[in-house]
């Protein structure tokens, strides 16, 4: 269903999916391997709830990323 996809964490302004951000937030991750690995897929961090989340997760605090217009 596209409505669910549109509200997924990966599309939220609180979601941080960059590998470098994961490694900064979880320093021990680098000792296991790297946040660039296939195990995490496109999962990331929720800055609002301060936790690791699936990119496909959904929550009531969803806030769509808005494009910056110059």
MOPAC internal coordinates of N, CA, C and O (Angstrom, degrees):
PM7 1SCF
backbone

  N    0.0000 0     0.00 0     0.00 0    0    0    0
  C    1.4599 1     0.00 0     0.00 0    1    0    0
  C    1.5315 1   108.99 1     0.00 0    2    1    0
  O    1.2310 1   119.23 1   -51.53 1    3    2    1
  N    1.2956 1   119.07 1   128.47 1    3    2    1
  C    1.4617 1   121.03 1  -174.91 1    5    3    2
  C    1.5223 1   112.48 1   -69.72 1    6    5    3
  O    1.2310 1   118.86 1   150.74 1    7    6    5
  N    1.3175 1   119.78 1   -29.26 1    7    6    5
  C    1.4629 1   121.58 1   177.70 1    9    7    6
  C    1.5156 1   111.76 1   -59.78 1   10    9    7
  O    1.2310 1   120.69 1   139.39 1   11   10    9
  N    1.3544 1   116.29 1   -40.61 1   11   10    9
  C    1.4588 1   120.10 1   177.62 1   13   11   10
  C    1.5256 1   109.99 1   -65.62 1   14   13   11
  O    1.2310 1   120.06 1   136.17 1   15   14   13
  N    1.3053 1   117.48 1   -43.83 1   15   14   13
  C    1.4666 1   121.93 1  -178.90 1   17   15   14
  C    1.5178 1   110.12 1   -61.74 1   18   17   15
  O    1.2310 1   120.43 1   141.91 1   19   18   17
  N    1.3122 1   116.78 1   -38.09 1   19   18   17
  C    1.4559 1   120.44 1  -178.24 1   21   19   18
  C    1.5196 1   112.83 1   -68.36 1   22   21   19
  O    1.2310 1   119.74 1   157.57 1   23   22   21
  N    1.3330 1   118.11 1   -22.43 1   23   22   21
  C    1.4544 1   121.04 1  -177.54 1   25   23   22
  C    1.5285 1   111.90 1  -105.17 1   26   25   23
  O    1.2310 1   119.52 1  -168.07 1   27   26   25
  N    1.3102 1   118.51 1    11.93 1   27   26   25
  C    1.4614 1   122.03 1  -178.44 1   29   27   26
  C    1.5280 1   110.94 1   -70.44 1   30   29   27
  O    1.2310 1   121.29 1   -26.03 1   31   30   29
  N    1.3170 1   115.14 1   153.97 1   31   30   29
  C    1.4613 1   120.83 1  -179.10 1   33   31   30
  C    1.5229 1   112.60 1   -54.14 1   34   33   31
  O    1.2310 1   119.85 1   145.01 1   35   34   33
  N    1.3344 1   117.90 1   -34.99 1   35   34   33
  C    1.4715 1   120.06 1  -178.75 1   37   35   34
  C    1.5243 1   112.07 1   -58.65 1   38   37   35
  O    1.2310 1   120.19 1   158.53 1   39   38   37
  N    1.3285 1   117.25 1   -21.47 1   39   38   37
  C    1.4657 1   121.77 1  -178.33 1   41   39   38
  C    1.5218 1   112.98 1  -102.63 1   42   41   39
  O    1.2310 1   120.55 1  -171.16 1   43   42   41
  N    1.3286 1   116.56 1     8.84 1   43   42   41
  C    1.4647 1   121.67 1  -176.48 1   45   43   42
  C    1.5332 1   110.64 1   -94.56 1   46   45   43
  O    1.2310 1   120.66 1   -34.33 1   47   46   45
  N    1.3006 1   116.35 1   145.67 1   47   46   45
  C    1.4745 1   119.62 1   179.82 1   49   47   46
  C    1.5199 1   112.68 1   -68.11 1   50   49   47
  O    1.2310 1   119.65 1   164.31 1   51   50   49
  N    1.3220 1   118.28 1   -15.69 1   51   50   49
  C    1.4652 1   122.05 1   178.99 1   53   51   50
  C    1.5288 1   112.46 1   -87.10 1   54   53   51
  O    1.2310 1   119.93 1   171.74 1   55   54   53
  N    1.3293 1   117.74 1    -8.26 1   55   54   53
  C    1.4677 1   122.64 1  -175.31 1   57   55   54
  C    1.5217 1   110.92 1   -85.71 1   58   57   55
  O    1.2310 1   120.70 1   -46.86 1   59   58   57
  N    1.3280 1   116.27 1   133.14 1   59   58   57
  C    1.4698 1   122.29 1   176.53 1   61   59   58
  C    1.5238 1   107.34 1  -123.77 1   62   61   59
  O    1.2310 1   120.65 1   -70.06 1   63   62   61
  N    1.3125 1   116.36 1   109.94 1   63   62   61
  C    1.4532 1   120.72 1  -176.14 1   65   63   62
  C    1.5166 1   115.78 1  -105.90 1   66   65   63
  O    1.2310 1   120.04 1  -177.16 1   67   66   65
  N    1.3101 1   117.53 1     2.84 1   67   66   65
  C    1.4646 1   120.36 1  -179.19 1   69   67   66
  C    1.5342 1   110.79 1   -72.40 1   70   69   67
  O    1.2310 1   120.62 1   -44.03 1   71   70   69
  N    1.3255 1   116.42 1   135.97 1   71   70   69
  C    1.4605 1   121.45 1  -179.46 1   73   71   70
  C    1.5308 1   111.88 1   -58.07 1   74   73   71
  O    1.2310 1   119.99 1   139.98 1   75   74   73
  N    1.3156 1   117.63 1   -40.02 1   75   74   73
  C    1.4722 1   121.01 1  -179.00 1   77   75   74
  C    1.5328 1   111.11 1   -62.45 1   78   77   75
  O    1.2310 1   120.28 1   142.75 1   79   78   77
  N    1.3251 1   117.06 1   -37.25 1   79   78   77
  C    1.4698 1   120.82 1   178.62 1   81   79   78
  C    1.5275 1   110.60 1   -66.60 1   82   81   79
  O    1.2310 1   120.50 1   140.68 1   83   82   81
  N    1.3267 1   116.66 1   -39.32 1   83   82   81
  C    1.4633 1   120.54 1   177.10 1   85   83   82
  C    1.5266 1   110.82 1   -63.17 1   86   85   83
  O    1.2310 1   120.56 1   136.52 1   87   86   85
  N    1.3213 1   116.54 1   -43.48 1   87   86   85
  C    1.4640 1   120.13 1  -179.38 1   89   87   86
  C    1.5284 1   111.81 1   -67.14 1   90   89   87
  O    1.2310 1   119.63 1   146.47 1   91   90   89
  N    1.3219 1   118.31 1   -33.53 1   91   90   89
  C    1.4725 1   120.32 1   176.01 1   93   91   90
  C    1.5281 1   110.42 1   -68.53 1   94   93   91
  O    1.2310 1   120.53 1   139.06 1   95   94   93
  N    1.3144 1   116.60 1   -40.94 1   95   94   93
  C    1.4597 1   120.82 1  -177.53 1   97   95   94
  C    1.5266 1   112.41 1   -75.02 1   98   97   95
  O    1.2310 1   120.42 1   151.79 1   99   98   97
  N    1.3252 1   116.81 1   -28.21 1   99   98   97
  C    1.4625 1   122.11 1  -177.10 1  101   99   98
  C    1.5248 1   109.04 1  -129.52 1  102  101   99
  O    1.2310 1   119.92 1  -104.39 1  103  102  101
  N    1.3295 1   117.76 1    75.61 1  103  102  101
  C    1.4628 1   121.03 1  -174.44 1  105  103  102
  C    1.5316 1   114.21 1   -55.31 1  106  105  103
  O    1.2310 1   119.61 1   148.16 1  107  106  105
  N    1.3218 1   118.34 1   -31.84 1  107  106  105
  C    1.4590 1   120.68 1  -179.20 1  109  107  106
  C    1.5218 1   112.20 1   -68.26 1  110  109  107
  O    1.2310 1   120.01 1   161.89 1  111  110  109
  N    1.3099 1   117.58 1   -18.11 1  111  110  109
  C    1.4552 1   121.64 1   179.60 1  113  111  110
  C    1.5212 1   110.70 1   -58.52 1  114  113  111
  O    1.2310 1   120.16 1   140.86 1  115  114  113
  N    1.3018 1   117.30 1   -39.14 1  115  114  113
  C    1.4631 1   121.16 1  -179.25 1  117  115  114
  C    1.5243 1   111.69 1   -64.03 1  118  117  115
  O    1.2310 1   120.06 1   151.27 1  119  118  117
  N    1.3394 1   117.49 1   -28.73 1  119  118  117
  C    1.4676 1   119.27 1   179.09 1  121  119  118
  C    1.5306 1   111.16 1   -73.00 1  122  121  119
  O    1.2310 1   120.14 1   156.02 1  123  122  121
  N    1.3286 1   117.33 1   -23.98 1  123  122  121
  C    1.4614 1   121.27 1   177.89 1  125  123  122
  C    1.5217 1   111.08 1   -83.70 1  126  125  123
  O    1.2310 1   120.24 1   142.37 1  127  126  125
  N    1.2836 1   117.14 1   -37.63 1  127  126  125
  C    1.4648 1   123.91 1   175.76 1  129  127  126
  C    1.5151 1   108.73 1   179.19 1  130  129  127
  O    1.2310 1   120.58 1    83.90 1  131  130  129
  N    1.3230 1   116.50 1   -96.10 1  131  130  129
  C    1.4586 1   120.49 1  -178.16 1  133  131  130
  C    1.5146 1   109.62 1  -167.69 1  134  133  131
  O    1.2310 1   120.49 1   -24.29 1  135  134  133
  N    1.3122 1   116.66 1   155.71 1  135  134  133
  C    1.4591 1   121.02 1   175.70 1  137  135  134
  C    1.5243 1   111.05 1   -76.53 1  138  137  135
  O    1.2310 1   120.41 1   175.14 1  139  138  137
  N    1.3352 1   116.82 1    -4.86 1  139  138  137
  C    1.4629 1   120.12 1   178.11 1  141  139  138
  C    1.5245 1   111.33 1   -81.52 1  142  141  139
  O    1.2310 1   119.72 1   172.16 1  143  142  141
  N    1.3274 1   118.15 1    -7.84 1  143  142  141
  C    1.4617 1   122.60 1  -175.31 1  145  143  142
  C    1.5113 1   114.02 1   -66.10 1  146  145  143
  O    1.2310 1   121.39 1   -17.96 1  147  146  145
  N    1.3121 1   114.95 1   162.04 1  147  146  145
  C    1.4606 1   121.87 1  -178.75 1  149  147  146
  C    1.5240 1   112.14 1   -72.54 1  150  149  147
  O    1.2310 1   119.90 1   161.43 1  151  150  149
  N    1.3239 1   117.79 1   -18.57 1  151  150  149
  C    1.4668 1   120.24 1  -176.61 1  153  151  150
  C    1.5192 1   113.30 1   -61.62 1  154  153  151
  O    1.2310 1   119.90 1   147.27 1  155  154  153
  N    1.3080 1   117.81 1   -32.73 1  155  154  153
  C    1.4671 1   119.73 1  -177.23 1  157  155  154
  C    1.5233 1   112.93 1   -87.72 1  158  157  155
  O    1.2310 1   119.75 1   170.96 1  159  158  157
  N    1.3118 1   118.07 1    -9.04 1  159  158  157
  C    1.4661 1   123.14 1  -178.75 1  161  159  158
  C    1.5254 1   109.19 1    53.63 1  162  161  159
  O    1.2310 1   119.75 1    59.08 1  163  162  161
  N    1.3300 1   118.09 1  -120.92 1  163  162  161
  C    1.4648 1   120.53 1   179.11 1  165  163  162
  C    1.5276 1   110.86 1  -114.37 1  166  165  163
  O    1.2310 1   120.93 1  -157.32 1  167  166  165
  N    1.3340 1   115.83 1    22.68 1  167  166  165
  C    1.4639 1   120.87 1   177.99 1  169  167  166
  C    1.5191 1   110.25 1   -68.63 1  170  169  167
  O    1.2310 1   120.50 1   -11.94 1  171  170  169
  N    1.3326 1   116.66 1   168.06 1  171  170  169
  C    1.4592 1   119.78 1  -178.44 1  173  171  170
  C    1.5078 1   112.72 1  -165.32 1  174  173  171
  O    1.2310 1   121.12 1    24.97 1  175  174  173
  N    1.3119 1   115.46 1  -155.03 1  175  174  173
  C    1.4600 1   122.24 1  -176.87 1  177  175  174
  C    1.5187 1   110.73 1  -110.56 1  178  177  175
  O    1.2310 1   121.19 1   -36.48 1  179  178  177
  N    1.3237 1   115.33 1   143.52 1  179  178  177
  C    1.4555 1   120.78 1   171.91 1  181  179  178
  C    1.5225 1   106.46 1   -99.78 1  182  181  179
  O    1.2310 1   120.30 1   -65.85 1  183  182  181
  N    1.3205 1   117.03 1   114.15 1  183  182  181
  C    1.4625 1   121.64 1  -179.10 1  185  183  182
  C    1.5253 1   111.65 1   -70.64 1  186  185  183
  O    1.2310 1   120.23 1   153.44 1  187  186  185
  N    1.3208 1   117.16 1   -26.56 1  187  186  185
  C    1.4582 1   120.32 1  -179.83 1  189  187  186
  C    1.5287 1   111.49 1   -73.93 1  190  189  187
  O    1.2310 1   120.30 1   135.11 1  191  190  189
  N    1.3256 1   117.03 1   -44.89 1  191  190  189
  C    1.4603 1   121.78 1  -177.48 1  193  191  190
  C    1.5239 1   113.52 1   -98.15 1  194  193  191
  O    1.2310 1   120.25 1   177.30 1  195  194  193
  N    1.3333 1   117.12 1    -2.70 1  195  194  193
  C    1.4628 1   123.04 1   178.33 1  197  195  194
  C    1.5291 1   111.60 1    53.32 1  198  197  195
  O    1.2310 1   121.34 1  -124.50 1  199  198  197
  N    1.3476 1   115.04 1    55.50 1  199  198  197
  C    1.4636 1   118.98 1   178.75 1  201  199  198
  C    1.5195 1   110.60 1  -151.69 1  202  201  199
  O    1.2310 1   121.96 1   -18.18 1  203  202  201
  N    1.3141 1   113.86 1   161.82 1  203  202  201
  C    1.4550 1   122.62 1   176.04 1  205  203  202
  C    1.5270 1   107.42 1   -79.81 1  206  205  203
  O    1.2310 1   119.72 1   -48.27 1  207  206  205
  N    1.3316 1   118.14 1   131.73 1  207  206  205
  C    1.4570 1   120.97 1  -177.54 1  209  207  206
  C    1.5271 1   111.25 1  -135.90 1  210  209  207
  O    1.2310 1   121.08 1   -26.01 1  211  210  209
  N    1.3179 1   115.54 1   153.99 1  211  210  209
  C    1.4598 1   120.86 1   171.60 1  213  211  210
  C    1.5247 1   108.16 1   -70.01 1  214  213  211
  O    1.2310 1   120.34 1   -37.73 1  215  214  213
  N    1.2902 1   116.95 1   142.27 1  215  214  213
  C    1.4660 1   120.73 1   178.43 1  217  215  214
  C    1.5193 1   110.87 1   -62.89 1  218  217  215
  O    1.2310 1   120.38 1   152.75 1  219  218  217
  N    1.3098 1   116.88 1   -27.25 1  219  218  217
  C    1.4625 1   121.16 1  -178.88 1  221  219  218
  C    1.5264 1   113.17 1   -88.30 1  222  221  219
  O    1.2310 1   120.02 1   178.30 1  223  222  221
  N    1.3260 1   117.56 1    -1.70 1  223  222  221
  C    1.4653 1   120.99 1  -179.92 1  225  223  222
  C    1.5241 1   110.59 1   -65.65 1  226  225  223
  O    1.2310 1   120.90 1   -18.72 1  227  226  225
  N    1.3205 1   115.89 1   161.28 1  227  226  225
  C    1.4613 1   122.69 1  -179.70 1  229  227  226
  C    1.5184 1   107.98 1  -134.22 1  230  229  227
  O    1.2310 1   119.80 1   -38.77 1  231  230  229
  N    1.3305 1   117.99 1   141.23 1  231  230  229
  C    1.4619 1   120.29 1   176.41 1  233  231  230
  C    1.5227 1   110.30 1  -146.09 1  234  233  231
  O    1.2310 1   120.95 1   -16.89 1  235  234  233
  N    1.3092 1   115.78 1   163.11 1  235  234  233
  C    1.4671 1   121.75 1  -176.60 1  237  235  234
  C    1.5247 1   112.84 1   -70.25 1  238  237  235
  O    1.2310 1   119.62 1   165.88 1  239  238  237
  N    1.3277 1   118.33 1   -14.12 1  239  238  237
  C    1.4680 1   121.69 1  -178.63 1  241  239  238
  C    1.5230 1   112.78 1   -93.96 1  242  241  239
  O    1.2310 1   120.28 1  -166.46 1  243  242  241
  N    1.3278 1   117.06 1    13.54 1  243  242  241
  C    1.4617 1   121.64 1  -178.96 1  245  243  242
  C    1.5270 1   111.15 1   -53.34 1  246  245  243
  O    1.2310 1   120.98 1   -47.75 1  247  246  245
  N    1.3198 1   115.74 1   132.25 1  247  246  245
  C    1.4679 1   121.88 1   176.50 1  249  247  246
  C    1.5290 1   107.13 1  -135.51 1  250  249  247
  O    1.2310 1   120.60 1   -69.81 1  251  250  249
  N    1.3042 1   116.45 1   110.19 1  251  250  249
  C    1.4583 1   121.52 1  -175.50 1  253  251  250
  C    1.5264 1   111.71 1   -58.90 1  254  253  251
  O    1.2310 1   121.70 1   -39.14 1  255  254  253
  N    1.3096 1   114.36 1   140.86 1  255  254  253
  C    1.4656 1   120.89 1   173.39 1  257  255  254
  C    1.5187 1   107.30 1   -70.36 1  258  257  255
  O    1.2310 1   120.51 1   -50.02 1  259  258  257
  N    1.3010 1   116.63 1   129.98 1  259  258  257
  C    1.4689 1   119.89 1   177.69 1  261  259  258
  C    1.5138 1   108.96 1  -108.16 1  262  261  259
  O    1.2310 1   120.87 1   -39.22 1  263  262  261
  N    1.3108 1   115.94 1   140.78 1  263  262  261
  C    1.4656 1   121.38 1   179.69 1  265  263  262
  C    1.5149 1   109.69 1   -72.11 1  266  265  263
  O    1.2310 1   121.21 1   -38.31 1  267  266  265
  N    1.3192 1   115.28 1   141.69 1  267  266  265
  C    1.4603 1   120.43 1   175.99 1  269  267  266
  C    1.5299 1   108.22 1   -83.84 1  270  269  267
  O    1.2310 1   120.70 1   -49.67 1  271  270  269
  N    1.3015 1   116.26 1   130.33 1  271  270  269
  C    1.4637 1   121.13 1   178.47 1  273  271  270
  C    1.5100 1   108.20 1  -106.61 1  274  273  271
  O    1.2310 1   121.29 1   -56.13 1  275  274  273
  N    1.3236 1   115.14 1   123.87 1  275  274  273
  C    1.4718 1   119.64 1  -178.59 1  277  275  274
  C    1.4829 1   111.37 1   -90.12 1  278  277  275
  O    1.2310 1   120.10 1   180.00 1  279  278  277

